[in-house]
Amino acid sequence: MALWWAIAAVCAGCYALKLAGLAAPRRVLEHPRVRRFAELVPVALLAALIAVQTFTAQGGLSFDPARAAGLGAAVVALLLRAPFLVVLASAAVVTALARMLLG
Amino acid sequence: MEETTSRSAAVRDGLGVGLAVGLSGIAFGAAAVTAGLSVPQACVLSLLAFTGASQFALTGAVAAGGDLVAATLGALLLGGRNTLYGLRMAELLRVRGPRRLLAAHGVIDETTAVTMAQPTPESARTGFVTTFASLYTAWNLSTLAGAYGTSFLGDPAVLGLDVVGPVAFLAILWPRLAASAELRWLAAGAAAIALCATPFLPAGVPVLLSAVAVLVVLFR
């Protein structure tokens, strides 16, 4: 049930954030710091999410070789300019194979 | 004639991006069910939140067993960039009243990219509508397919599906990291802060804390 409340808050909040942009007065954007902040925040948050979801478990640091191998496969696919879905699929396949081989 | 050409180019761009990115809803549906969300919960997020990074962030935090308030805040912080897209798009779209309420739901990464890439205001509007419509349809149908399909698997980790969430973030981030050394330092710093904070703070909070790295870049 608590999860439904979180989902409702995310849905309502995400919509409000989108609408605020379309409805806001123009001069807000003209501040260079606002522009810069907008560019930087997603980079920091996404990088933190990648690290936390790959290298932590149950509130502590943990190294799962299969998951790390999957992330490595994704990096290779990205370097080869593979399309989005190919990147996701190769990471999942490598992770699954690594789990099978490592038991 | 030129206007017709640039509008049909906008339709082509919109459909291409909408269908290709929309298909990755499969990955979101799979990641959501793997994290412990139900199929309806995954679908409601795609229908009503409709912004991929925030959706992945919420499910990722749930998967990590994190505090739901921190997870929600993290998802909303990521959604904050859509506000800035909206500021830039308002001038191009010029929508008022009920149409603005509808258009607002479509202000996300992909629609902004296609809209901003068009040469004229008319083709920009065409690009926005086409991308929004095709991406919304594809994203929601593929979320349903991914969530429903995954709900039949006993343990999605056997298929490596737990890696899909972080890899989706990496793919979203990649072009920006490739273009700027400063952003690579920012990303590395943010990741280090989050990992160092993990043993000491409730799940979800370390990710929010990583935003400190932004202030360092901004005010140095």
Interface residues (C-beta under 8 A of the other chain):
Chain A: A2 L3 W4 W5 A6 I7 A9 V10 C11 G13 C14 Y15 L17 K18 L19 A20 G21 L22 A23 A24 R26 V28 L29 R33 V34 R35 R36 F37 A38 L40 V41 P42 V43 A44 L45 L46 A47 A48 L49 I50 A51 V52 Q53 T54 F55 T56 A57 Q58 G59 G60 L61 A66 R67 G70 L71 A74 V75 L78 P83 F84 L85 V87 L88 A91 A92 V93 V94 T95 A96 L97 A98 R99
Chain B: A20 V21 L23 S24 A27 L37 Q41 V44 L45 L48 A49 F50 T51 A53 S54 Q55 F56 A57 L58 G60 V62 A63 A64 G65 L68 V69 A71 T72 G74 A75 L76 L77 L78 G79 G80 R81 N82 T83 L84 Y85 G86 L87 R88 M89 A90 E91 L93 V95 R100 L101 A103 A104 H105 V107 I108 A157 V158 L159 G160 L161 D162 V163 V164 G165 P166 V167 A168 F169 L170 A171 I172 L173 W174 R176 L177 L183 L186 A187 A188 G189 A190 A191 A192 I193 A194 L195 T198 P199 P202 A203 P206 V207 S210 A211 A213 V214 V217 L218
